[in-house]
Amino acid sequence: MTLPLKGGCLCGAIRYTIQAPVADLRACHCTHCQRTSGTGATVNAAILSKDFALTQGTPKRYTDKADSGRTLYRFFCGDCGSPIYSQRETAPERMVVRAGSFDDSAHMKITTHIWTKRARPWSHIDPDTEQLPGNPV
């Protein structure tokens, strides 16, 4: 993988870089991720916030009460609506970036599925991946 990893929204108004390798992806099947993605899950890369930099644009923020009960900030493009990343209110030093916003994710693979107790019956969950019924600890 070549660093920095780059990505952005559908319309190009938001662009970012990540200065750390991303090896693992986590699919979240919570009801909020289903609604924000319009699909059965979101696919995310958990990173440290210090490794992420916006290089163009300013995302809008939506404050959400997640299925876990925690306050979650969801950041998205105000022009095209593309979800970009989210952060827990209590852990601003970490973030999860939507893998669909990466320019190149060919080397990445989903390694963990979370909130599987909320997964849609038509969602495919690879039996070889780690599966958690709710949030990881």
C-alpha positions as CSV (number, residue, x, y, z in Angstrom):
1,M,0.0,0.0,0.0
2,T,1.3,3.4,-0.9
3,L,0.9,6.2,1.7
4,P,-0.8,8.5,2.0
5,L,-4.0,6.7,1.4
6,K,-6.4,9.1,-0.4
7,G,-10.1,9.4,-0.6
8,G,-13.1,11.6,-0.8
9,C,-16.8,12.0,-1.5
10,L,-18.8,11.3,-4.7
11,C,-18.8,14.9,-6.0
12,G,-15.2,15.6,-5.1
13,A,-15.9,18.5,-2.7
14,I,-14.4,16.6,0.2
15,R,-10.9,15.0,0.0
16,Y,-8.7,13.5,2.6
17,T,-5.4,11.6,3.3
18,I,-4.6,8.9,5.8
19,Q,-0.9,8.6,6.9
20,A,-1.0,5.1,8.3
21,P,-1.5,1.6,6.8
22,V,-5.1,0.2,6.8
23,A,-5.0,-3.5,6.9
24,D,-8.4,-4.5,8.4
25,L,-11.9,-3.5,7.6
26,R,-14.9,-3.8,9.9
27,A,-18.5,-4.2,8.6
28,C,-21.1,-2.7,10.9
29,H,-24.6,-4.1,10.7
30,C,-26.2,-1.8,13.3
31,T,-29.5,-0.2,12.2
32,H,-28.0,3.3,12.1
33,C,-25.3,2.2,9.7
34,Q,-27.9,0.4,7.6
35,R,-29.9,3.6,7.3
36,T,-26.9,5.9,6.6
37,S,-25.6,3.6,3.9
38,G,-28.9,2.5,2.4
39,T,-27.5,-1.1,2.5
40,G,-27.1,-3.9,5.0
41,A,-23.9,-2.4,6.6
42,T,-21.2,0.1,6.4
43,V,-17.6,-1.0,5.9
44,N,-15.1,1.0,7.9
45,A,-11.4,1.4,8.6
46,A,-10.6,2.2,12.3
47,I,-7.7,4.6,12.5
48,L,-6.2,7.2,14.8
49,S,-7.5,10.7,14.2
50,K,-3.9,12.0,14.1
51,D,-3.3,10.0,10.9
52,F,-6.3,11.6,9.1
53,A,-6.2,15.0,7.4
54,L,-8.9,16.8,5.3
55,T,-7.2,18.2,2.3
56,Q,-10.2,19.8,0.6
57,G,-13.7,20.9,1.8
58,T,-15.4,20.8,5.2
59,P,-17.9,18.0,5.9
60,K,-21.1,18.5,7.7
61,R,-21.7,16.8,11.0
62,Y,-24.7,14.9,12.3
63,T,-25.0,13.9,16.0
64,D,-26.4,10.5,16.4
65,K,-27.3,8.2,19.4
66,A,-25.9,4.9,18.2
67,D,-27.4,1.5,18.9
68,S,-24.8,1.1,21.6
69,G,-26.3,4.2,23.3
70,R,-23.1,6.2,22.7
71,T,-23.1,9.6,21.0
72,L,-21.6,9.3,17.6
73,Y,-20.7,12.1,15.2
74,R,-21.2,11.2,11.6
75,F,-19.4,13.4,9.0
76,F,-20.6,13.6,5.4
77,C,-20.5,15.8,2.3
78,G,-23.1,18.5,2.4
79,D,-23.3,18.6,-1.4
80,C,-23.6,14.9,-2.4
81,G,-24.4,13.3,0.9
82,S,-21.6,10.8,0.8
83,P,-20.7,9.5,4.3
84,I,-17.0,10.0,5.0
85,Y,-16.2,9.1,8.6
86,S,-17.5,9.0,12.2
87,Q,-16.2,9.5,15.7
88,R,-17.4,8.7,19.2
89,E,-18.0,11.7,21.4
90,T,-16.0,10.1,24.1
91,A,-13.1,9.0,21.9
92,P,-12.1,11.8,19.5
93,E,-8.6,10.4,19.2
94,R,-10.1,7.5,17.0
95,M,-12.3,7.5,14.0
96,V,-13.7,5.1,11.4
97,V,-13.5,6.0,7.8
98,R,-15.9,4.6,5.3
99,A,-14.0,2.3,3.0
100,G,-16.2,3.1,0.1
101,S,-14.7,6.6,0.1
102,F,-11.1,5.3,-0.5
103,D,-9.7,5.9,-4.0
104,D,-8.0,2.5,-3.9
105,S,-9.0,-0.3,-1.5
106,A,-7.9,-3.3,-3.6
107,H,-5.5,-4.6,-0.9
108,M,-8.1,-4.5,1.9
109,K,-10.4,-7.2,3.2
110,I,-13.3,-7.3,5.7
111,T,-11.9,-9.1,8.8
112,T,-14.7,-8.4,11.4
113,H,-18.5,-8.0,11.4
114,I,-20.0,-6.1,14.3
115,W,-23.7,-5.8,15.3
116,T,-24.5,-9.1,13.6
117,K,-27.6,-9.4,15.8
118,R,-29.0,-6.6,13.7
119,A,-27.8,-7.9,10.3
120,R,-30.5,-8.2,7.6
121,P,-31.3,-11.7,6.6
122,W,-30.0,-11.0,3.1
123,S,-26.6,-9.7,4.3
124,H,-23.7,-11.9,3.5
125,I,-21.3,-12.5,6.4
126,D,-18.2,-14.5,5.6
127,P,-18.1,-17.4,8.1
128,D,-14.3,-17.1,8.2
129,T,-14.4,-13.6,9.7
130,E,-14.7,-12.6,13.3
131,Q,-18.4,-11.9,14.2
132,L,-19.6,-9.9,17.2
133,P,-23.3,-9.5,18.1
134,G,-22.8,-5.9,19.2
135,N,-20.0,-3.4,19.7
136,P,-16.4,-4.6,20.2
137,V,-15.2,-3.8,23.7
